[in-house]
């Protein structure tokens, strides 16, 4: 087995939640009467921690405005009628198969701990992941700390680890942690952008991952 540990991003990789994130951020922006931001601008910050995300959207605003925007976003997200976590097609079956095959599975996400725990419970995916790490527990992507913490706790080396994500934040985090990366092309950033980070593979569907892993050449 080439890789022992598979670390997944959540939003845009496992969960089909990008539209909900954009809608809730638009509602929060409107509630605070801030200058509007486009769908593309909001998609750019998906995957970052909330504090880093609002700083990108409104770099000249005060910390108080940033905190208000974060709180408003969280309120809209919690109250959103469509908040039940939806997974991309075939994702649950793929994760279950990888778990049964004996891989260590983890999540490294820009979501808060409260948000991820709710999403895991709603999707029925909690039991498949050996460890999860959120941006409110450590540094935000693309800082490597989330990956480093996961590898340390599971006692897995970087060369045995693969990061799978949908954004350049995921790819850069993997590079910063000296970890291999693979991408999915249906999330926040398109394949052309992701290929700039030289992922081992860009998947059109996560269902392609197990066969690709099975065909990987062992590093042992």
C-alpha atoms as an extended CHARMM CRD file, in Angstrom:
* protein
*
       220  EXT
         1         1  UNK       CA              0.0000000000        0.0000000000        0.0000000000  PROA      1               0.0000000000
         2         2  UNK       CA              1.5450000000        3.3220000000       -1.0340000000  PROA      2               0.0000000000
         3         3  UNK       CA             -0.5780000000        5.4660000000        1.2780000000  PROA      3               0.0000000000
         4         4  UNK       CA             -1.7980000000        4.5550000000        4.7490000000  PROA      4               0.0000000000
         5         5  UNK       CA             -3.5170000000        7.8310000000        5.6600000000  PROA      5               0.0000000000
         6         6  UNK       CA             -6.0620000000        9.6420000000        3.5030000000  PROA      6               0.0000000000
         7         7  UNK       CA             -6.9720000000       13.1630000000        4.6500000000  PROA      7               0.0000000000
         8         8  UNK       CA            -10.0490000000       14.7330000000        3.0700000000  PROA      8               0.0000000000
         9         9  UNK       CA            -11.2700000000       18.2820000000        2.8830000000  PROA      9               0.0000000000
        10        10  UNK       CA            -14.9870000000       18.4730000000        3.7010000000  PROA      10              0.0000000000
        11        11  UNK       CA            -16.8430000000       21.3140000000        1.8900000000  PROA      11              0.0000000000
        12        12  UNK       CA            -16.5730000000       20.8770000000       -1.8690000000  PROA      12              0.0000000000
        13        13  UNK       CA            -14.8370000000       17.4940000000       -1.6230000000  PROA      13              0.0000000000
        14        14  UNK       CA            -17.1260000000       15.2660000000        0.4420000000  PROA      14              0.0000000000
        15        15  UNK       CA            -20.0750000000       17.5720000000        1.1130000000  PROA      15              0.0000000000
        16        16  UNK       CA            -22.0480000000       19.3160000000       -1.6410000000  PROA      16              0.0000000000
        17        17  UNK       CA            -22.2990000000       22.4810000000        0.4510000000  PROA      17              0.0000000000
        18        18  UNK       CA            -20.7390000000       25.2400000000       -1.6600000000  PROA      18              0.0000000000
        19        19  UNK       CA            -24.0620000000       26.7540000000       -2.7130000000  PROA      19              0.0000000000
        20        20  UNK       CA            -25.2510000000       26.8650000000        0.8810000000  PROA      20              0.0000000000
        21        21  UNK       CA            -22.0230000000       28.5520000000        2.0030000000  PROA      21              0.0000000000
        22        22  UNK       CA            -22.3320000000       31.2170000000       -0.7000000000  PROA      22              0.0000000000
        23        23  UNK       CA            -26.0100000000       31.8690000000        0.0810000000  PROA      23              0.0000000000
        24        24  UNK       CA            -25.3780000000       32.2260000000        3.8160000000  PROA      24              0.0000000000
        25        25  UNK       CA            -22.4190000000       34.5540000000        3.2950000000  PROA      25              0.0000000000
        26        26  UNK       CA            -24.5030000000       36.7160000000        0.9300000000  PROA      26              0.0000000000
        27        27  UNK       CA            -27.2350000000       36.9070000000        3.5920000000  PROA      27              0.0000000000
        28        28  UNK       CA            -24.7310000000       37.8640000000        6.2870000000  PROA      28              0.0000000000
        29        29  UNK       CA            -23.1780000000       40.5430000000        4.0790000000  PROA      29              0.0000000000
        30        30  UNK       CA            -26.5950000000       42.0130000000        3.2970000000  PROA      30              0.0000000000
        31        31  UNK       CA            -27.6150000000       41.9450000000        6.9620000000  PROA      31              0.0000000000
        32        32  UNK       CA            -24.5770000000       44.0700000000        7.8970000000  PROA      32              0.0000000000
        33        33  UNK       CA            -25.0310000000       46.3260000000        4.8490000000  PROA      33              0.0000000000
        34        34  UNK       CA            -21.4960000000       45.6290000000        3.6540000000  PROA      34              0.0000000000
        35        35  UNK       CA            -20.3900000000       46.0810000000        0.0260000000  PROA      35              0.0000000000
        36        36  UNK       CA            -21.5670000000       43.0140000000       -1.9060000000  PROA      36              0.0000000000
        37        37  UNK       CA            -19.2350000000       40.2340000000       -2.9500000000  PROA      37              0.0000000000
        38        38  UNK       CA            -19.7450000000       38.0090000000       -5.9980000000  PROA      38              0.0000000000
        39        39  UNK       CA            -20.2530000000       34.2620000000       -6.0100000000  PROA      39              0.0000000000
        40        40  UNK       CA            -16.7330000000       33.8340000000       -7.3740000000  PROA      40              0.0000000000
        41        41  UNK       CA            -15.2470000000       36.0120000000       -4.6430000000  PROA      41              0.0000000000
        42        42  UNK       CA            -16.9530000000       33.9630000000       -1.9530000000  PROA      42              0.0000000000
        43        43  UNK       CA            -15.9890000000       30.6470000000       -3.5410000000  PROA      43              0.0000000000
        44        44  UNK       CA            -12.3760000000       31.8150000000       -3.3800000000  PROA      44              0.0000000000
        45        45  UNK       CA            -12.3960000000       31.8040000000        0.4090000000  PROA      45              0.0000000000
        46        46  UNK       CA            -14.1040000000       28.4290000000        0.8900000000  PROA      46              0.0000000000
        47        47  UNK       CA            -11.7510000000       26.1680000000        2.8020000000  PROA      47              0.0000000000
        48        48  UNK       CA            -10.1250000000       28.9140000000        4.8340000000  PROA      48              0.0000000000
        49        49  UNK       CA            -10.8950000000       29.4700000000        8.4880000000  PROA      49              0.0000000000
        50        50  UNK       CA            -13.6530000000       32.0080000000        9.0460000000  PROA      50              0.0000000000
        51        51  UNK       CA            -11.3780000000       34.7550000000       10.3710000000  PROA      51              0.0000000000
        52        52  UNK       CA             -9.0290000000       34.3740000000        7.4180000000  PROA      52              0.0000000000
        53        53  UNK       CA            -11.9770000000       34.2260000000        5.0130000000  PROA      53              0.0000000000
        54        54  UNK       CA            -13.6090000000       37.4680000000        6.1430000000  PROA      54              0.0000000000
        55        55  UNK       CA            -10.2230000000       39.1910000000        6.1270000000  PROA      55              0.0000000000
        56        56  UNK       CA             -9.8640000000       38.2540000000        2.4640000000  PROA      56              0.0000000000
        57        57  UNK       CA            -13.3790000000       39.4880000000        1.6590000000  PROA      57              0.0000000000
        58        58  UNK       CA            -13.0340000000       42.7420000000        3.6260000000  PROA      58              0.0000000000
        59        59  UNK       CA             -9.3390000000       43.4220000000        4.2710000000  PROA      59              0.0000000000
        60        60  UNK       CA             -9.8090000000       47.0770000000        5.2710000000  PROA      60              0.0000000000
        61        61  UNK       CA            -12.6460000000       46.5830000000        7.7430000000  PROA      61              0.0000000000
        62        62  UNK       CA            -12.2440000000       46.4920000000       11.5180000000  PROA      62              0.0000000000
        63        63  UNK       CA            -11.9730000000       43.3980000000       13.6750000000  PROA      63              0.0000000000
        64        64  UNK       CA            -15.4060000000       44.1990000000       15.1090000000  PROA      64              0.0000000000
        65        65  UNK       CA            -16.9850000000       44.0650000000       11.6430000000  PROA      65              0.0000000000
        66        66  UNK       CA            -15.1850000000       40.8060000000       10.9540000000  PROA      66              0.0000000000
        67        67  UNK       CA            -16.5430000000       39.2710000000       14.1640000000  PROA      67              0.0000000000
        68        68  UNK       CA            -20.0680000000       40.4930000000       13.3780000000  PROA      68              0.0000000000
        69        69  UNK       CA            -19.8800000000       39.0200000000        9.8860000000  PROA      69              0.0000000000
        70        70  UNK       CA            -18.6900000000       35.6700000000       11.2180000000  PROA      70              0.0000000000
        71        71  UNK       CA            -21.4800000000       35.5300000000       13.7890000000  PROA      71              0.0000000000
        72        72  UNK       CA            -24.1230000000       36.5350000000       11.2400000000  PROA      72              0.0000000000
        73        73  UNK       CA            -22.8490000000       33.8890000000        8.8070000000  PROA      73              0.0000000000
        74        74  UNK       CA            -23.0140000000       31.2070000000       11.4900000000  PROA      74              0.0000000000
        75        75  UNK       CA            -26.5600000000       32.2280000000       12.4350000000  PROA      75              0.0000000000
        76        76  UNK       CA            -27.7130000000       32.0340000000        8.8170000000  PROA      76              0.0000000000
        77        77  UNK       CA            -25.9660000000       28.6980000000        8.3360000000  PROA      77              0.0000000000
        78        78  UNK       CA            -27.5630000000       27.1990000000       11.4330000000  PROA      78              0.0000000000
        79        79  UNK       CA            -31.0280000000       28.4580000000       10.4940000000  PROA      79              0.0000000000
        80        80  UNK       CA            -30.8260000000       27.5740000000        6.8130000000  PROA      80              0.0000000000
        81        81  UNK       CA            -33.7770000000       25.3590000000        5.9050000000  PROA      81              0.0000000000
        82        82  UNK       CA            -31.5030000000       23.2500000000        3.6820000000  PROA      82              0.0000000000
        83        83  UNK       CA            -28.7680000000       22.7450000000        6.2590000000  PROA      83              0.0000000000
        84        84  UNK       CA            -29.0190000000       18.9390000000        6.2600000000  PROA      84              0.0000000000
        85        85  UNK       CA            -25.6680000000       17.7730000000        4.9750000000  PROA      85              0.0000000000
        86        86  UNK       CA            -25.7610000000       16.5020000000        1.3830000000  PROA      86              0.0000000000
        87        87  UNK       CA            -22.8870000000       14.3730000000        0.1310000000  PROA      87              0.0000000000
        88        88  UNK       CA            -21.7100000000       14.1800000000       -3.4560000000  PROA      88              0.0000000000
        89        89  UNK       CA            -22.9020000000       11.0700000000       -5.3420000000  PROA      89              0.0000000000
        90        90  UNK       CA            -21.1290000000        7.8220000000       -4.3950000000  PROA      90              0.0000000000
        91        91  UNK       CA            -19.1470000000        9.5310000000       -1.6260000000  PROA      91              0.0000000000
        92        92  UNK       CA            -20.5510000000        7.5420000000        1.3000000000  PROA      92              0.0000000000
        93        93  UNK       CA            -19.9400000000        4.2450000000       -0.4750000000  PROA      93              0.0000000000
        94        94  UNK       CA            -16.3980000000        5.3040000000       -1.4010000000  PROA      94              0.0000000000
        95        95  UNK       CA            -15.4750000000        6.3500000000        2.1390000000  PROA      95              0.0000000000
        96        96  UNK       CA            -17.0080000000        3.1730000000        3.5610000000  PROA      96              0.0000000000
        97        97  UNK       CA            -14.9880000000        1.0590000000        1.1020000000  PROA      97              0.0000000000
        98        98  UNK       CA            -11.7240000000        2.8290000000        1.9820000000  PROA      98              0.0000000000
        99        99  UNK       CA            -12.4560000000        2.3550000000        5.6800000000  PROA      99              0.0000000000
       100       100  UNK       CA            -13.1080000000       -1.3530000000        5.1560000000  PROA      100             0.0000000000
       101       101  UNK       CA             -9.8650000000       -1.6100000000        3.1710000000  PROA      101             0.0000000000
       102       102  UNK       CA             -7.9520000000       -0.5400000000        6.2530000000  PROA      102             0.0000000000
       103       103  UNK       CA             -6.9170000000        3.0110000000        5.4110000000  PROA      103             0.0000000000
       104       104  UNK       CA             -6.6700000000        5.5910000000        8.1520000000  PROA      104             0.0000000000
       105       105  UNK       CA             -9.1940000000        8.2980000000        7.2350000000  PROA      105             0.0000000000
       106       106  UNK       CA             -9.1960000000       11.8960000000        8.4460000000  PROA      106             0.0000000000
       107       107  UNK       CA            -10.7810000000       15.2710000000        7.7290000000  PROA      107             0.0000000000
       108       108  UNK       CA             -8.9410000000       18.6070000000        7.6370000000  PROA      108             0.0000000000
       109       109  UNK       CA            -11.4050000000       21.4250000000        7.1280000000  PROA      109             0.0000000000
       110       110  UNK       CA            -11.9730000000       25.1430000000        7.3540000000  PROA      110             0.0000000000
       111       111  UNK       CA            -15.2520000000       24.4350000000        9.1580000000  PROA      111             0.0000000000
       112       112  UNK       CA            -15.6110000000       25.0350000000       12.8670000000  PROA      112             0.0000000000
       113       113  UNK       CA            -15.6440000000       22.0520000000       15.2100000000  PROA      113             0.0000000000
       114       114  UNK       CA            -19.3380000000       22.6370000000       15.9020000000  PROA      114             0.0000000000
       115       115  UNK       CA            -20.1210000000       22.7980000000       12.1890000000  PROA      115             0.0000000000
       116       116  UNK       CA            -18.1590000000       19.7020000000       11.2580000000  PROA      116             0.0000000000
       117       117  UNK       CA            -19.5520000000       17.6030000000       14.0960000000  PROA      117             0.0000000000
       118       118  UNK       CA            -23.0690000000       18.5010000000       13.0140000000  PROA      118             0.0000000000
       119       119  UNK       CA            -22.3060000000       17.6820000000        9.3860000000  PROA      119             0.0000000000
       120       120  UNK       CA            -20.7540000000       14.3370000000       10.3280000000  PROA      120             0.0000000000
       121       121  UNK       CA            -23.7600000000       13.4130000000       12.4580000000  PROA      121             0.0000000000
       122       122  UNK       CA            -26.3150000000       14.4740000000        9.8570000000  PROA      122             0.0000000000
       123       123  UNK       CA            -24.5210000000       12.5790000000        7.0950000000  PROA      123             0.0000000000
       124       124  UNK       CA            -23.9420000000        9.4550000000        9.1830000000  PROA      124             0.0000000000
       125       125  UNK       CA            -20.2100000000        9.6180000000        8.4710000000  PROA      125             0.0000000000
       126       126  UNK       CA            -18.8010000000       10.0600000000       11.9700000000  PROA      126             0.0000000000
       127       127  UNK       CA            -17.6810000000        6.4680000000       12.4820000000  PROA      127             0.0000000000
       128       128  UNK       CA            -15.6030000000        6.3170000000        9.2890000000  PROA      128             0.0000000000
       129       129  UNK       CA            -13.0230000000        8.9330000000       10.2620000000  PROA      129             0.0000000000
       130       130  UNK       CA            -10.2910000000        8.1380000000       12.7360000000  PROA      130             0.0000000000
       131       131  UNK       CA             -9.5800000000       11.8030000000       13.4270000000  PROA      131             0.0000000000
       132       132  UNK       CA            -10.8210000000       15.2120000000       12.2880000000  PROA      132             0.0000000000
       133       133  UNK       CA             -9.2690000000       18.6580000000       12.5750000000  PROA      133             0.0000000000
       134       134  UNK       CA            -10.9490000000       22.0650000000       12.1980000000  PROA      134             0.0000000000
       135       135  UNK       CA             -9.6960000000       25.5800000000       11.5970000000  PROA      135             0.0000000000
       136       136  UNK       CA            -10.8520000000       26.8680000000       14.9790000000  PROA      136             0.0000000000
       137       137  UNK       CA             -8.5450000000       24.3330000000       16.6650000000  PROA      137             0.0000000000
       138       138  UNK       CA             -5.3030000000       25.2670000000       14.9280000000  PROA      138             0.0000000000
       139       139  UNK       CA             -3.9420000000       27.3940000000       12.0820000000  PROA      139             0.0000000000
       140       140  UNK       CA             -6.0610000000       27.8310000000        8.9560000000  PROA      140             0.0000000000
       141       141  UNK       CA             -5.1530000000       26.4000000000        5.5850000000  PROA      141             0.0000000000
       142       142  UNK       CA             -2.7340000000       26.6190000000        3.8660000000  PROA      142             0.0000000000
       143       143  UNK       CA             -0.6660000000       26.3920000000        7.0670000000  PROA      143             0.0000000000
       144       144  UNK       CA              0.4490000000       22.7390000000        7.4340000000  PROA      144             0.0000000000
       145       145  UNK       CA             -0.4400000000       22.3820000000       11.1290000000  PROA      145             0.0000000000
       146       146  UNK       CA             -3.7010000000       20.4910000000       10.6060000000  PROA      146             0.0000000000
       147       147  UNK       CA             -1.9470000000       17.8170000000        8.5770000000  PROA      147             0.0000000000
       148       148  UNK       CA              1.0230000000       17.6920000000       10.8980000000  PROA      148             0.0000000000
       149       149  UNK       CA             -1.2140000000       17.2340000000       13.9450000000  PROA      149             0.0000000000
       150       150  UNK       CA             -3.1730000000       14.4340000000       12.2860000000  PROA      150             0.0000000000
       151       151  UNK       CA             -0.0140000000       12.5880000000       11.2390000000  PROA      151             0.0000000000
       152       152  UNK       CA              1.5310000000       12.9850000000       14.6870000000  PROA      152             0.0000000000
       153       153  UNK       CA             -1.5210000000       11.6180000000       16.4960000000  PROA      153             0.0000000000
       154       154  UNK       CA             -1.8640000000        8.6460000000       14.1250000000  PROA      154             0.0000000000
       155       155  UNK       CA              1.9150000000        8.0820000000       13.9230000000  PROA      155             0.0000000000
       156       156  UNK       CA              1.9130000000        8.1990000000       10.1210000000  PROA      156             0.0000000000
       157       157  UNK       CA              4.8030000000        9.6160000000        8.0820000000  PROA      157             0.0000000000
       158       158  UNK       CA              4.3080000000       12.3370000000        5.4170000000  PROA      158             0.0000000000
       159       159  UNK       CA              5.3040000000        9.9600000000        2.6220000000  PROA      159             0.0000000000
       160       160  UNK       CA              2.4600000000        7.6440000000        3.7040000000  PROA      160             0.0000000000
       161       161  UNK       CA             -0.1250000000       10.4250000000        3.6130000000  PROA      161             0.0000000000
       162       162  UNK       CA             -2.3730000000       11.7490000000        0.8310000000  PROA      162             0.0000000000
       163       163  UNK       CA             -4.4270000000       14.9510000000        1.0320000000  PROA      163             0.0000000000
       164       164  UNK       CA             -7.5580000000       15.0740000000       -1.1460000000  PROA      164             0.0000000000
       165       165  UNK       CA             -9.2660000000       18.4200000000       -1.7030000000  PROA      165             0.0000000000
       166       166  UNK       CA            -11.0400000000       20.7630000000       -4.0850000000  PROA      166             0.0000000000
       167       167  UNK       CA             -9.1720000000       24.0450000000       -3.6150000000  PROA      167             0.0000000000
       168       168  UNK       CA             -5.7410000000       25.5450000000       -3.9650000000  PROA      168             0.0000000000
       169       169  UNK       CA             -5.7680000000       26.0180000000       -0.1760000000  PROA      169             0.0000000000
       170       170  UNK       CA             -5.8380000000       22.2210000000        0.1940000000  PROA      170             0.0000000000
       171       171  UNK       CA             -3.0820000000       21.7150000000       -2.3720000000  PROA      171             0.0000000000
       172       172  UNK       CA             -0.8180000000       24.3430000000       -0.8320000000  PROA      172             0.0000000000
       173       173  UNK       CA             -1.3810000000       22.9620000000        2.6620000000  PROA      173             0.0000000000
       174       174  UNK       CA             -0.2410000000       19.5460000000        1.4630000000  PROA      174             0.0000000000
       175       175  UNK       CA              2.8540000000       21.0230000000       -0.1560000000  PROA      175             0.0000000000
       176       176  UNK       CA              3.6440000000       22.9520000000        3.0190000000  PROA      176             0.0000000000
       177       177  UNK       CA              3.3630000000       19.7310000000        5.0330000000  PROA      177             0.0000000000
       178       178  UNK       CA              5.5010000000       17.7750000000        2.5300000000  PROA      178             0.0000000000
       179       179  UNK       CA              2.5220000000       15.5340000000        1.8020000000  PROA      179             0.0000000000
       180       180  UNK       CA              1.2800000000       14.2590000000       -1.5690000000  PROA      180             0.0000000000
       181       181  UNK       CA             -2.0130000000       15.6620000000       -2.8300000000  PROA      181             0.0000000000
       182       182  UNK       CA             -4.8400000000       14.7070000000       -5.1590000000  PROA      182             0.0000000000
       183       183  UNK       CA             -7.7040000000       16.9260000000       -6.2640000000  PROA      183             0.0000000000
       184       184  UNK       CA            -11.3530000000       16.7680000000       -7.2530000000  PROA      184             0.0000000000
       185       185  UNK       CA            -12.5210000000       19.0340000000      -10.0520000000  PROA      185             0.0000000000
       186       186  UNK       CA            -16.1430000000       19.5740000000       -8.9720000000  PROA      186             0.0000000000
       187       187  UNK       CA            -15.5740000000       21.8830000000       -5.9950000000  PROA      187             0.0000000000
       188       188  UNK       CA            -14.4430000000       25.4350000000       -5.3450000000  PROA      188             0.0000000000
       189       189  UNK       CA            -11.5820000000       25.6550000000       -7.8600000000  PROA      189             0.0000000000
       190       190  UNK       CA            -11.3680000000       24.2780000000      -11.3740000000  PROA      190             0.0000000000
       191       191  UNK       CA             -8.9160000000       21.6800000000      -12.6400000000  PROA      191             0.0000000000
       192       192  UNK       CA             -6.7020000000       24.2040000000      -14.4370000000  PROA      192             0.0000000000
       193       193  UNK       CA             -5.9570000000       26.0230000000      -11.1960000000  PROA      193             0.0000000000
       194       194  UNK       CA             -5.5000000000       22.8280000000       -9.2240000000  PROA      194             0.0000000000
       195       195  UNK       CA             -3.0540000000       21.3900000000      -11.7690000000  PROA      195             0.0000000000
       196       196  UNK       CA             -0.6740000000       24.2750000000      -11.0430000000  PROA      196             0.0000000000
       197       197  UNK       CA              0.0520000000       22.5260000000       -7.7240000000  PROA      197             0.0000000000
       198       198  UNK       CA              0.9540000000       19.2640000000       -9.4680000000  PROA      198             0.0000000000
       199       199  UNK       CA             -1.4790000000       16.9100000000       -7.7040000000  PROA      199             0.0000000000
       200       200  UNK       CA             -0.9280000000       13.2250000000       -8.3610000000  PROA      200             0.0000000000
       201       201  UNK       CA             -4.4040000000       12.9830000000       -9.8670000000  PROA      201             0.0000000000
       202       202  UNK       CA             -7.4660000000       15.1510000000      -10.5040000000  PROA      202             0.0000000000
       203       203  UNK       CA            -10.6320000000       13.1200000000      -10.0330000000  PROA      203             0.0000000000
       204       204  UNK       CA            -13.9530000000       13.8120000000      -11.6890000000  PROA      204             0.0000000000
       205       205  UNK       CA            -15.6770000000       11.6820000000       -9.0650000000  PROA      205             0.0000000000
       206       206  UNK       CA            -14.3860000000       10.5390000000       -5.6900000000  PROA      206             0.0000000000
       207       207  UNK       CA            -15.5010000000        7.0360000000       -6.6750000000  PROA      207             0.0000000000
       208       208  UNK       CA            -12.3580000000        6.8830000000       -8.8480000000  PROA      208             0.0000000000
       209       209  UNK       CA            -10.0970000000        7.1000000000       -5.7930000000  PROA      209             0.0000000000
       210       210  UNK       CA            -10.0930000000        3.4530000000       -4.5540000000  PROA      210             0.0000000000
       211       211  UNK       CA             -9.1090000000        1.9670000000       -7.9050000000  PROA      211             0.0000000000
       212       212  UNK       CA             -6.3910000000        4.5770000000       -8.3580000000  PROA      212             0.0000000000
       213       213  UNK       CA             -5.0370000000        3.8070000000       -4.8880000000  PROA      213             0.0000000000
       214       214  UNK       CA             -5.0910000000        0.0690000000       -5.5990000000  PROA      214             0.0000000000
       215       215  UNK       CA             -2.9680000000        0.6500000000       -8.6860000000  PROA      215             0.0000000000
       216       216  UNK       CA             -0.4460000000        2.8750000000       -6.9280000000  PROA      216             0.0000000000
       217       217  UNK       CA              3.0780000000        1.5350000000       -6.6730000000  PROA      217             0.0000000000
       218       218  UNK       CA              4.1100000000        0.7000000000       -3.1340000000  PROA      218             0.0000000000
       219       219  UNK       CA              6.7430000000        2.8940000000       -1.5200000000  PROA      219             0.0000000000
       220       220  UNK       CA              7.6080000000        0.2400000000        1.0370000000  PROA      220             0.0000000000
